[in-house]
Amino acid sequence: MSSIEHYGELIRQYTKNNYKACLREGAGALAHPFIVPGSVYANQLWDWDSWLTDLALHEIAGDEDISAYEKGCVLNFLDHINEDGKIPIVIEETYGALQKDFSLSKNSHKPCLAQHALFVCEQNGDFGWLRPRFEELVQFVEWYERTSLHESGLYFWQDDFAIGVDNDPGTFYRPERSSASIYLNCLMYRELKAMAKLCTAFGDTAKSSLYTDRAARLGDAIRDLCWDERDGFFYNVDVNLLPIDPSIHLHSGCPRHWSTLIQRIDVWTGFMPLWAGIATPEQAKRMLDRYLDERTFHSSFGIRSLSRLEKMYCIKKSGNPSCWLGPIWGVVNYMVFEGLCRYDYTEEARRLAEKTVTLYGRDIEACGEMHEYYDPDTGIGVNNQGFQSWNMLSYNMYRWLAIQK
């Protein structure tokens, strides 16, 4: 047995023995069965965490039917939609939507709810459960269109609350409504594509075309405004620029002709256009050079969440926010892996999958559990032993490796 097979089997056994700890029965504010990010969590439903955890659980569960929990994630969120179409990022069984004051916590559920719904529908061969609630999903996507779409064609965060990549310097501590995050826009691109597929499944070809067109325009805006030809990479951009006022003498001779200002900060999310399928083949080829650069992102255990050449690079134990300033996160490895596969960089995808399987297999062997994130130089867990969540996607990667043989 090779070392990869050894570590892969440890992951298989661990995930098979522990995945049910992520399943919860409906109660209180969460009326439907649902998925939590891991056994160390209370009865809380989180937006992109539960979606990505489900991608792993569906693979791990095999023939066991967990569809009620998968559907319940989506239905619970839709139960808490407000009149504007906004959905909370997290819901707790006892206290309901933790974002009670929407004026204080302005961000909504990240644009991955339609993607989660589509995944559940396609994997279980059942769209009927979603049909009665589909208009609420439409309202959710339209909330982003009304409130978070900049004139440039990019979407922006309302603030830096619970953005997922918690302390991404492109958004963290930045002014409100200023960050057109590449992460947000790639999620939105895939969300619009998912909405188009769902509309087609429900026989609404006109609305399907609408979402397809929106996705195409967004893809064009990302390639135009977030791609940096000099560096061969995608970046966040700042949309919080002063308005053009011809009456100001200082500016009148040569006013700005740009709508956004690129932020050349090397965050792992610059690889997400590979995951989303937005990058051109030529852009993908240049991004591969960035991926393989050991001075920046590349490490023996996967992808640093922030380039180690950045001034903000930091490996520390933290929560609220969690540290995304350099440590290895399982979701980062997985999404970059998916992007490499999409663009047929199979050998690079294989190596990243092997690194990920080795990282988690060694942790299970040493600690009996997995950690939330890891030191990129040593592979040692930094924080939150017992974290499961999207770490279980390492099982999906191990399964992919087995198929490649």
C-alpha positions in Angstrom: 0.0 0.0 0.0 1.4 3.4 -1.0 1.5 6.3 1.5 -1.3 8.0 -0.4 -3.5 4.9 -0.2 -2.6 4.6 3.5 -3.6 8.2 4.3 -6.6 8.0 2.0 -7.9 5.0 3.9 -7.5 6.9 7.1 -9.6 9.7 5.7 -12.1 7.2 4.4 -12.5 5.5 7.7 -12.6 8.8 9.6 -15.2 10.4 7.4 -17.4 7.3 7.2 -17.3 7.0 11.0 -17.9 10.7 11.7 -20.0 12.3 9.0 -23.3 11.6 10.7 -22.2 14.1 13.4 -22.9 16.8 10.9 -26.5 15.9 10.5 -29.2 17.6 12.7 -32.9 17.1 13.0 -35.1 20.1 12.6 -36.1 22.1 15.7 -36.9 25.6 16.7 -35.9 28.2 14.2 -34.6 25.4 11.9 -37.7 23.6 11.1 -36.1 21.2 8.6 -33.3 18.7 9.0 -30.0 20.3 8.1 -26.2 20.0 8.0 -23.8 21.7 10.4 -20.1 22.3 9.4 -19.0 19.7 12.0 -19.5 18.0 15.3 -17.7 20.8 17.2 -20.5 23.2 16.1 -23.7 23.9 17.9 -27.0 23.6 16.0 -26.1 26.3 13.6 -26.7 26.5 9.8 -24.0 28.4 7.9 -24.2 29.4 4.3 -21.2 28.3 2.2 -20.0 26.0 5.0 -23.1 23.8 4.8 -23.1 23.8 1.0 -19.5 22.7 0.7 -19.8 20.2 3.6 -22.7 18.7 1.7 -20.6 18.2 -1.4 -18.4 16.0 0.8 -21.2 14.3 2.8 -23.1 13.3 -0.4 -20.0 11.5 -1.6 -19.3 9.9 1.8 -22.8 8.7 2.5 -22.9 6.7 -0.7 -26.1 4.7 -0.9 -27.5 6.1 2.4 -30.2 8.7 1.7 -29.4 12.1 3.3 -31.5 14.1 0.9 -33.8 15.4 3.7 -30.8 17.1 5.4 -29.5 18.4 2.1 -32.9 19.9 1.1 -33.4 21.1 4.6 -30.4 23.4 4.4 -31.9 25.3 1.5 -35.5 25.3 2.9 -34.3 26.6 6.3 -32.6 29.5 4.7 -35.6 30.3 2.6 -37.8 30.2 5.7 -35.8 33.2 7.0 -35.9 35.3 3.8 -37.1 38.9 4.5 -39.4 41.0 2.4 -36.4 42.4 0.4 -35.1 39.0 -0.5 -32.2 39.1 2.0 -31.3 35.9 3.7 -29.1 35.6 6.9 -25.6 34.1 6.8 -26.2 31.9 9.8 -29.3 30.6 11.6 -29.2 29.1 15.1 -31.8 26.7 16.3 -32.5 28.5 19.5 -32.1 32.2 18.6 -33.2 32.2 14.9 -31.4 34.4 12.5 -28.3 35.7 14.3 -28.4 38.8 12.1 -31.5 40.2 13.7 -30.6 43.8 12.9 -30.0 43.9 9.2 -28.9 47.5 9.4 -25.9 46.4 11.4 -25.0 43.2 9.5 -25.5 44.3 6.0 -24.1 41.3 4.1 -26.6 38.6 3.0 -26.2 34.9 2.6 -23.3 34.4 0.1 -24.4 33.7 -3.5 -24.2 30.0 -3.3 -27.8 29.0 -2.3 -28.9 28.3 -5.9 -25.8 26.3 -6.4 -26.6 24.2 -3.4 -30.2 23.8 -4.4 -29.1 22.7 -7.9 -26.6 20.2 -6.5 -29.3 18.7 -4.3 -31.8 18.5 -7.2 -29.3 17.0 -9.7 -27.7 14.5 -7.3 -31.0 13.2 -6.0 -32.9 13.4 -9.3 -35.7 15.5 -7.7 -36.6 19.1 -8.5 -40.1 18.9 -7.2 -39.3 19.8 -3.6 -37.8 23.2 -4.8 -40.6 24.3 -7.1 -43.0 25.7 -4.5 -40.1 27.8 -3.0 -38.3 28.8 -6.2 -39.6 32.3 -6.4 -38.0 33.0 -3.0 -34.7 31.9 -4.5 -35.3 34.3 -7.3 -35.9 37.1 -4.8 -32.7 36.2 -3.1 -30.6 36.6 -6.3 -32.5 39.8 -7.2 -31.5 41.3 -3.8 -27.9 41.2 -5.0 -28.9 42.7 -8.3 -30.7 45.6 -6.7 -28.3 46.3 -3.8 -24.8 45.1 -4.7 -24.2 45.6 -8.4 -21.8 48.4 -9.3 -22.0 50.4 -12.5 -18.9 48.6 -13.7 -20.8 45.3 -13.8 -19.1 43.8 -10.7 -20.8 43.0 -7.4 -19.5 44.3 -4.1 -19.8 43.4 -0.4 -21.9 45.6 1.8 -19.4 45.4 4.6 -16.7 43.1 5.9 -19.0 41.0 8.1 -18.8 37.2 7.6 -17.5 37.3 4.0 -16.2 33.7 4.2 -12.6 34.5 3.6 -12.8 36.3 6.9 -9.8 38.7 6.9 -9.1 39.0 3.2 -7.2 42.3 3.2 -9.1 43.4 0.1 -12.3 43.6 2.2 -11.4 43.4 5.9 -11.3 46.8 7.5 -12.2 48.4 4.1 -14.9 51.0 3.8 -18.5 49.7 3.3 -19.6 49.0 -0.2 -16.1 49.3 -1.5 -14.9 45.8 -2.2 -15.7 44.1 -5.5 -14.1 40.9 -4.3 -13.0 38.3 -6.9 -14.4 35.7 -4.5 -17.8 37.3 -4.4 -18.0 37.8 -8.1 -16.9 34.2 -8.9 -19.5 32.9 -6.6 -22.1 35.2 -8.2 -21.1 34.0 -11.7 -21.7 30.4 -10.7 -24.9 31.3 -8.9 -26.4 33.0 -12.0 -25.4 29.9 -14.1 -27.2 27.7 -11.5 -30.3 29.9 -11.6 -30.3 29.5 -15.4 -30.3 25.7 -15.1 -33.0 25.7 -12.5 -35.2 28.0 -14.6 -34.7 25.6 -17.6 -35.7 22.6 -15.3 -38.9 24.5 -14.4 -39.7 25.3 -18.0 -39.0 29.1 -17.8 -36.8 29.5 -20.8 -37.1 33.3 -20.8 -35.8 33.7 -17.3 -33.1 31.1 -18.0 -31.9 33.3 -20.8 -32.0 36.3 -18.5 -29.7 34.6 -16.0 -27.4 33.2 -18.7 -27.0 36.7 -20.1 -26.3 38.2 -16.7 -23.6 35.5 -16.1 -22.0 36.3 -19.5 -21.9 40.0 -18.7 -20.4 39.3 -15.3 -17.8 37.0 -16.8 -16.8 39.8 -19.2 -16.5 42.3 -16.4 -14.3 40.0 -14.3 -12.0 39.3 -17.2 -11.8 43.0 -18.0 -11.6 44.6 -14.6 -10.1 41.9 -12.2 -7.5 40.4 -14.5 -4.0 42.0 -14.3 -2.1 41.4 -17.5 1.2 42.5 -15.9 1.0 39.9 -13.1 -1.0 37.2 -14.9 -3.5 37.0 -12.0 -7.0 38.0 -10.9 -7.4 40.5 -8.1 -10.1 42.2 -5.9 -10.9 45.7 -7.1 -12.0 48.9 -5.2 -15.2 50.5 -6.4 -15.3 53.2 -3.7 -14.0 56.1 -5.9 -14.9 59.7 -5.6 -17.5 60.8 -8.2 -16.4 62.7 -11.3 -17.1 66.3 -10.8 -16.1 68.6 -13.7 -16.5 71.6 -11.5 -13.5 70.7 -9.4 -10.6 72.6 -11.1 -7.9 70.1 -9.9 -9.6 67.3 -11.8 -11.2 69.1 -14.7 -8.3 68.8 -17.1 -8.0 65.0 -17.0 -10.8 63.4 -15.0 -10.5 59.7 -14.3 -11.7 57.3 -17.0 -11.6 54.1 -14.9 -14.5 52.8 -12.9 -12.6 50.6 -10.5 -9.1 50.4 -9.0 -7.4 47.0 -8.9 -5.9 45.8 -5.6 -2.7 43.9 -6.3 -2.8 41.8 -3.2 -2.1 38.1 -3.7 -5.1 36.4 -2.1 -5.8 32.7 -3.0 -9.2 33.8 -4.3 -7.4 35.0 -7.4 -7.5 31.4 -8.5 -11.3 31.2 -8.2 -11.8 32.2 -11.9 -10.4 28.7 -12.7 -13.0 27.1 -10.4 -15.7 29.2 -11.9 -14.7 28.6 -15.5 -14.2 32.3 -16.2 -10.5 32.5 -17.1 -9.6 32.1 -20.8 -7.2 29.3 -21.6 -4.4 31.9 -22.1 -5.1 33.4 -18.6 -5.3 29.9 -17.1 -1.8 29.1 -18.5 -0.3 32.3 -16.9 -2.1 31.6 -13.6 -0.4 28.2 -13.5 2.9 29.9 -13.2 1.5 31.8 -10.2 0.2 28.6 -8.7 3.6 26.9 -9.0 5.6 29.8 -7.5 7.0 28.6 -4.1 7.8 32.1 -3.1 4.2 33.0 -3.0 1.3 30.5 -2.8 2.8 27.1 -3.4 3.8 24.9 -0.4 4.4 21.3 0.4 0.9 21.0 1.8 -1.2 23.0 -0.7 -2.0 26.6 -1.3 -1.3 29.4 1.1 -4.4 31.5 1.7 -2.2 34.6 1.3 1.1 34.9 -0.5 3.9 34.8 1.9 5.4 37.9 0.2 2.5 40.0 1.3 3.1 42.3 4.3 0.0 41.0 6.0 1.2 37.3 5.8 0.6 35.8 9.2 0.2 32.3 10.7 -1.7 32.5 14.0 -4.4 30.8 15.9 -7.5 32.9 15.8 -11.3 32.9 15.5 -13.9 35.5 14.8 -12.3 36.2 12.4 -10.5 33.0 11.5 -7.0 33.5 10.1 -6.9 33.4 6.2 -3.6 35.4 6.0 -1.4 32.4 5.0 -2.5 29.1 6.6 -3.6 26.1 4.5 -7.4 25.7 4.4 -9.0 22.6 3.0 -11.5 24.5 1.0 -8.7 26.5 -0.7 -7.0 23.3 -1.8 -10.3 21.8 -3.0 -11.4 24.8 -5.0 -8.0 25.3 -6.7 -8.0 21.5 -7.3 -11.4 21.8 -9.0 -10.1 24.7 -11.1 -7.0 22.7 -12.2 -9.3 19.8 -13.3 -11.6 22.1 -15.2 -8.7 23.4 -17.3 -7.2 19.9 -17.8 -4.1 20.5 -15.7 -4.5 17.0 -14.5 -0.9 16.4 -13.3 -1.0 19.5 -11.2 -4.4 18.5 -9.8 -3.1 15.1 -9.0 -0.2 16.5 -7.0 -2.5 18.9 -5.1 -4.9 16.1 -4.3 -2.0 14.0 -3.0 -0.7 16.8 -0.8 -4.2 17.3 0.6 -4.8 13.6 1.3 -1.4 13.4 3.0 -2.0 16.5 5.1 -5.3 15.3 6.5 -4.3 11.6 6.7 -1.2 12.6 8.8 -3.4 14.7 11.1 -5.9 11.9 11.6 -3.0 9.5 12.3 -1.4 11.9 14.8 -4.4 13.5 16.5 -7.3 11.2 15.6 -9.1 14.3 14.1 -8.6 17.2 11.6 -7.9 20.9 12.3 -9.5 23.9 10.8 -6.3 25.2 9.2 -2.7 24.4 9.0 0.9 25.8 9.0 2.0 25.8 5.3 5.6 25.1 6.2 5.1 22.2 8.7 1.7 20.8 8.0 0.8 21.0 11.7 -2.7 22.0 12.6 -3.0 25.6 13.9 -6.5 25.9 15.2 -9.8 24.1 16.1 -9.0 20.4 16.4 -12.1 18.4 15.6 -13.2 20.6 12.7 -14.8 18.6 9.9 -16.8 20.7 7.5 -15.2 21.1 4.0 -12.1 19.2 5.3 -14.1 16.1 4.4 -13.7 17.1 0.7 -10.3 15.4 1.1 -12.3 12.2 0.7 -13.7 13.4 -2.7 -10.1 14.2 -3.7 -8.9 10.7 -2.6 -11.8 9.1 -4.6 -10.7 11.2 -7.7 -7.2 9.9 -7.3 -8.4 6.3 -7.2 -10.4 6.8 -10.4 -7.3 8.3 -12.1 -5.3 5.1 -11.7 
